[in-house]
Amino acid sequence: MESKSKSKFVLCFLLLVLSCYLCHGITSSSSSTTTAMHTNNWAVLVCTSRFWFNYRHMANTLSLYRTVKRLGIPDERIILMLADDMACNARNKYPAQVFNNENHRLNLYGDNVEVDYRGYEVTVENFLRVLTGRHETAVPRSKRLLSDEGSHILLYMTGHGGDEFLKFQDSEELQSHDLADAVKQMKEKRRFKELLIMVDTCQAATLFSQLQSPGVLAIGSSMKGENSYSHHLDADVGVSVIDRFTFYTLAFFERVNMYDNASLGSLFSSYNPNMLMSTAYYRTDLYPRRLEEVPVTNFFGSVMETIHTDSAYKAFAGKYSKKSVLEMPLRQSSQDLRRTLASSDLQYPTTDSNVEDPQDSCRFTKFWSSTHGKTTKVDGLDSWVNYGLFLMFPMVAMSSWLSS
């Protein structure tokens, strides 16, 4: 008899452990589903070169800056790092202007350029701090990458590079393992959902060799042993004004607006080695989706927040119900109230929570409406229902066993 009671106790304990395990599985699956939602887009655009003869690298970065802004990413979600100020260089024939074409039709350095890191602020240390979020307390929010686990991040870098390194300021280098370690930290700290790294430099593909974090997609302008060339020279400016890889990237995006469904696959396939004079390389083994299914605006554009409702009328009524409450004097008639509402500047529905609807006089209807309203506000209601279902099974089994 004693052994039978012990076996029942052990069985009850095992059933309890099983139910806890199932609940934990439901919680983790629901949380992973929630974090998988694409919430926002960020862009980190980096020019690593100084000196006048590297004019084209600043033009490359400003060209991408203009493109992502045109496609919908706001300035507060763009980190712009320029290692030099070509617009104010004494050699610049066009002061306060930067061009990416010899026709001088588009001034990239216009009134709406917000540079977050400039000059000697563009260092490997500051770059890694931006990615990992390890800033000093005095650094303002405008210089921080405030992404989250639902963010898609575009990381664009241009400058002079070589086998597994990219030069900063001609004085220090970013190694491939430095980049891989920073990306690993970003992933562990849930700073992105998907990351696209685009590099325009010589031997750009070698900079991706150490990457191991999932959700990362990388594209470079050249393979190992190849150079990345400039596109054309501006005789007035006296130097090359843009690189070939960035030039043809911009040519692709000039045909795209923020509502187009052009895919990353179409972007990558648009690079012609004969035109680039190098081989564009992209690494996709860490990226879970097919490039043909991913719109370019997932990285180069904006994510518009959309609230799905059954009725737009009810949504506005609920949103502005507190603002549209009008106080009525004690002696004011209902006709005067309707006249006041009709002449009000608030053009929202006149349904007010303080006015009782005759249809809601039934107690059952009031109770049902109140209960429904409270349950819809509960976060993760489906998870709670699943908890109950999974807990019901071991409890029924336990009671059946004990009764026998």
Buried (B, 14 or more C-beta within 10 A) or exposed (E): EEEEEEEBEEBBEEBBEBBEEBBEEBBEEBEEEEEEEEBBBBBBBBBBBBEBEBBBBBBBBBBBBBBBBBBBBEBEBBBBBBBBBBBEBEEBEBEEBBBBBBEBEBBBBEEEBEBBBBEEBBBBEBBBBBBBBEBEEEEEEEBBBBBBBBBBBBBBBBBBBBEBBBBBBBEEBBBBEBBBBBBBBBBEBEBBBBBBBBBBBBBBBBBBBBBEBEBBBBBBBBBBEBEBBBBBEBEEBBBBBBBBBBBBBBEBBEEBEBEBEBBBBBBBEBBEEEBBBBBBBBBBEBBEEEBEEBBBBBBBBBBEEEEEEEEEEEEBBEEBBEEBEEEEEEEEEEEEBEEBBEEEEEEBBBEBEEEEEEEEEEEEEEEEEEEEEEEEEEEBEEBEEBBEEBBEEBEEBBEEEEEE
